Protein backbone atom coordinates (compact mmCIF):
# COMPACT_ATOMS: atom_id res chain seq x y z
CA UNK A 1 0.00 0.00 0.00
CA UNK A 2 1.09 3.53 -0.73
CA UNK A 3 -0.34 6.72 0.78
CA UNK A 4 -0.39 10.28 -0.55
CA UNK A 5 -2.60 13.24 0.41
CA UNK A 6 -4.98 10.88 2.19
CA UNK A 7 -5.39 8.57 -0.79
CA UNK A 8 -4.33 4.92 -0.57
CA UNK A 9 -3.16 2.82 -3.50
CA UNK A 10 -3.09 -0.95 -3.75
CA UNK A 11 -0.30 -2.41 -5.87
CA UNK A 12 -0.15 -5.63 -7.88
CA UNK A 13 2.65 -7.12 -9.96
CA UNK A 14 1.96 -8.60 -13.39
CA UNK A 15 4.71 -11.18 -13.74
CA UNK A 16 3.87 -11.91 -17.39
CA UNK A 17 4.89 -8.40 -18.50
CA UNK A 18 6.93 -7.40 -15.43
CA UNK A 19 4.87 -4.30 -14.65
CA UNK A 20 3.59 -2.94 -11.35
CA UNK A 21 -0.04 -1.78 -11.45
CA UNK A 22 -1.56 0.53 -8.85
CA UNK A 23 -5.07 1.78 -8.17
CA UNK A 24 -6.51 4.16 -5.60
CA UNK A 25 -8.73 2.09 -3.33
CA UNK A 26 -10.14 4.46 -0.71
CA UNK A 27 -12.17 6.90 -2.78
CA UNK A 28 -15.43 5.10 -3.35
CA UNK A 29 -16.77 2.10 -5.23
CA UNK A 30 -14.35 2.44 -8.16
CA UNK A 31 -10.82 3.85 -8.38
CA UNK A 32 -10.35 7.49 -9.38
CA UNK A 33 -7.00 6.63 -10.93
CA UNK A 34 -4.89 3.70 -12.01
CA UNK A 35 -1.21 3.83 -12.88
CA UNK A 36 1.70 1.55 -13.70
CA UNK A 37 5.48 1.44 -13.72
CA UNK A 38 8.38 -0.96 -13.96
CA UNK A 39 9.96 -0.18 -10.57
CA UNK A 40 8.90 1.01 -7.13
CA UNK A 41 10.27 4.56 -7.40
CA UNK A 42 8.57 5.13 -10.72
CA UNK A 43 5.34 3.66 -9.34
CA UNK A 44 5.39 6.10 -6.41
CA UNK A 45 5.98 9.02 -8.80
CA UNK A 46 3.10 7.84 -11.02
CA UNK A 47 0.79 7.46 -8.01
CA UNK A 48 1.55 10.96 -6.74
CA UNK A 49 1.28 12.41 -10.25
CA UNK A 50 -2.09 10.68 -10.72
CA UNK A 51 -3.46 12.09 -7.46
CA UNK A 52 -2.16 15.59 -8.24
CA UNK A 53 -3.55 15.49 -11.79
CA UNK A 54 -6.93 14.29 -10.53
CA UNK A 55 -7.12 17.06 -7.92
CA UNK A 56 -5.99 19.69 -10.48
CA UNK A 57 -8.57 18.47 -13.00
CA UNK A 58 -11.31 18.70 -10.36
CA UNK A 59 -10.26 22.23 -9.42
CA UNK A 60 -10.06 23.39 -13.05
CA UNK A 61 -13.49 21.94 -13.91
CA UNK A 62 -15.15 23.00 -10.65
CA UNK A 63 -15.85 19.40 -9.68
CA UNK A 64 -15.75 18.27 -6.06
CA UNK A 65 -13.07 15.54 -5.85
CA UNK A 66 -14.04 12.20 -4.42
CA UNK A 67 -12.26 12.19 -1.11
CA UNK A 68 -11.03 9.29 0.96
CA UNK A 69 -13.66 7.75 3.18
CA UNK A 70 -15.11 10.01 5.87
CA UNK A 71 -15.05 7.44 8.67
CA UNK A 72 -18.83 7.27 8.92
CA UNK A 73 -20.56 4.06 7.91
CA UNK A 74 -24.19 3.03 8.26
CA UNK A 75 -24.76 -0.70 8.64
CA UNK A 76 -28.08 -2.55 8.70
CA UNK A 77 -27.79 -5.40 11.18
CA UNK A 78 -31.30 -6.74 11.58
CA UNK A 79 -32.95 -6.66 15.00
CA UNK A 80 -31.63 -10.01 16.24
CA UNK A 81 -27.98 -9.26 15.44
CA UNK A 82 -28.41 -5.72 16.79
CA UNK A 83 -29.58 -7.18 20.11
CA UNK A 84 -26.61 -9.57 20.26
CA UNK A 85 -24.14 -6.80 19.44
CA UNK A 86 -25.69 -4.52 22.08
CA UNK A 87 -25.50 -7.30 24.67
CA UNK A 88 -21.86 -8.07 23.82
CA UNK A 89 -20.93 -4.38 23.98
CA UNK A 90 -22.68 -3.92 27.31
CA UNK A 91 -21.05 -7.05 28.73
CA UNK A 92 -17.66 -5.59 27.77
CA UNK A 93 -18.54 -2.14 29.17
CA UNK A 94 -18.27 -0.53 25.73
CA UNK A 95 -20.51 1.50 23.50
CA UNK A 96 -21.89 -0.36 20.51
CA UNK A 97 -19.74 1.82 18.25
CA UNK A 98 -16.52 0.98 20.13
CA UNK A 99 -17.39 -2.72 20.16
CA UNK A 100 -18.09 -2.75 16.41
CA UNK A 101 -14.91 -0.78 15.61
CA UNK A 102 -12.83 -3.27 17.61
CA UNK A 103 -14.54 -6.24 15.95
CA UNK A 104 -13.98 -4.78 12.49
CA UNK A 105 -10.34 -3.94 13.24
CA UNK A 106 -9.76 -7.56 14.35
CA UNK A 107 -11.53 -8.92 11.25
CA UNK A 108 -9.48 -6.63 8.98
CA UNK A 109 -6.22 -7.63 10.69
CA UNK A 110 -5.54 -4.11 11.94
CA UNK A 111 -3.51 -3.82 15.13
CA UNK A 112 -3.98 -1.08 17.70
CA UNK A 113 -0.86 0.69 16.51
CA UNK A 114 -1.82 0.59 12.84
CA UNK A 115 -2.64 3.93 11.31
CA UNK A 116 -5.47 4.62 8.94
CA UNK A 117 -5.10 7.49 6.48
CA UNK A 118 -7.07 10.57 7.39
C-alpha positions as CSV (number, residue, x, y, z in Angstrom):
1,X,0.0,0.0,0.0
2,X,1.1,3.5,-0.7
3,X,-0.3,6.7,0.8
4,X,-0.4,10.3,-0.5
5,X,-2.6,13.2,0.4
6,X,-5.0,10.9,2.2
7,X,-5.4,8.6,-0.8
8,X,-4.3,4.9,-0.6
9,X,-3.2,2.8,-3.5
10,X,-3.1,-1.0,-3.8
11,X,-0.3,-2.4,-5.9
12,X,-0.1,-5.6,-7.9
13,X,2.7,-7.1,-10.0
14,X,2.0,-8.6,-13.4
15,X,4.7,-11.2,-13.7
16,X,3.9,-11.9,-17.4
17,X,4.9,-8.4,-18.5
18,X,6.9,-7.4,-15.4
19,X,4.9,-4.3,-14.6
20,X,3.6,-2.9,-11.3
21,X,0.0,-1.8,-11.5
22,X,-1.6,0.5,-8.8
23,X,-5.1,1.8,-8.2
24,X,-6.5,4.2,-5.6
25,X,-8.7,2.1,-3.3
26,X,-10.1,4.5,-0.7
27,X,-12.2,6.9,-2.8
28,X,-15.4,5.1,-3.3
29,X,-16.8,2.1,-5.2
30,X,-14.3,2.4,-8.2
31,X,-10.8,3.9,-8.4
32,X,-10.3,7.5,-9.4
33,X,-7.0,6.6,-10.9
34,X,-4.9,3.7,-12.0
35,X,-1.2,3.8,-12.9
36,X,1.7,1.5,-13.7
37,X,5.5,1.4,-13.7
38,X,8.4,-1.0,-14.0
39,X,10.0,-0.2,-10.6
40,X,8.9,1.0,-7.1
41,X,10.3,4.6,-7.4
42,X,8.6,5.1,-10.7
43,X,5.3,3.7,-9.3
44,X,5.4,6.1,-6.4
45,X,6.0,9.0,-8.8
46,X,3.1,7.8,-11.0
47,X,0.8,7.5,-8.0
48,X,1.6,11.0,-6.7
49,X,1.3,12.4,-10.2
50,X,-2.1,10.7,-10.7
51,X,-3.5,12.1,-7.5
52,X,-2.2,15.6,-8.2
53,X,-3.6,15.5,-11.8
54,X,-6.9,14.3,-10.5
55,X,-7.1,17.1,-7.9
56,X,-6.0,19.7,-10.5
57,X,-8.6,18.5,-13.0
58,X,-11.3,18.7,-10.4
59,X,-10.3,22.2,-9.4
60,X,-10.1,23.4,-13.0
61,X,-13.5,21.9,-13.9
62,X,-15.2,23.0,-10.7
63,X,-15.8,19.4,-9.7
64,X,-15.8,18.3,-6.1
65,X,-13.1,15.5,-5.8
66,X,-14.0,12.2,-4.4
67,X,-12.3,12.2,-1.1
68,X,-11.0,9.3,1.0
69,X,-13.7,7.8,3.2
70,X,-15.1,10.0,5.9
71,X,-15.0,7.4,8.7
72,X,-18.8,7.3,8.9
73,X,-20.6,4.1,7.9
74,X,-24.2,3.0,8.3
75,X,-24.8,-0.7,8.6
76,X,-28.1,-2.6,8.7
77,X,-27.8,-5.4,11.2
78,X,-31.3,-6.7,11.6
79,X,-33.0,-6.7,15.0
80,X,-31.6,-10.0,16.2
81,X,-28.0,-9.3,15.4
82,X,-28.4,-5.7,16.8
83,X,-29.6,-7.2,20.1
84,X,-26.6,-9.6,20.3
85,X,-24.1,-6.8,19.4
86,X,-25.7,-4.5,22.1
87,X,-25.5,-7.3,24.7
88,X,-21.9,-8.1,23.8
89,X,-20.9,-4.4,24.0
90,X,-22.7,-3.9,27.3
91,X,-21.0,-7.0,28.7
92,X,-17.7,-5.6,27.8
93,X,-18.5,-2.1,29.2
94,X,-18.3,-0.5,25.7
95,X,-20.5,1.5,23.5
96,X,-21.9,-0.4,20.5
97,X,-19.7,1.8,18.3
98,X,-16.5,1.0,20.1
99,X,-17.4,-2.7,20.2
100,X,-18.1,-2.7,16.4
101,X,-14.9,-0.8,15.6
102,X,-12.8,-3.3,17.6
103,X,-14.5,-6.2,16.0
104,X,-14.0,-4.8,12.5
105,X,-10.3,-3.9,13.2
106,X,-9.8,-7.6,14.3
107,X,-11.5,-8.9,11.3
108,X,-9.5,-6.6,9.0
109,X,-6.2,-7.6,10.7
110,X,-5.5,-4.1,11.9
111,X,-3.5,-3.8,15.1
112,X,-4.0,-1.1,17.7
113,X,-0.9,0.7,16.5
114,X,-1.8,0.6,12.8
115,X,-2.6,3.9,11.3
116,X,-5.5,4.6,8.9
117,X,-5.1,7.5,6.5
118,X,-7.1,10.6,7.4
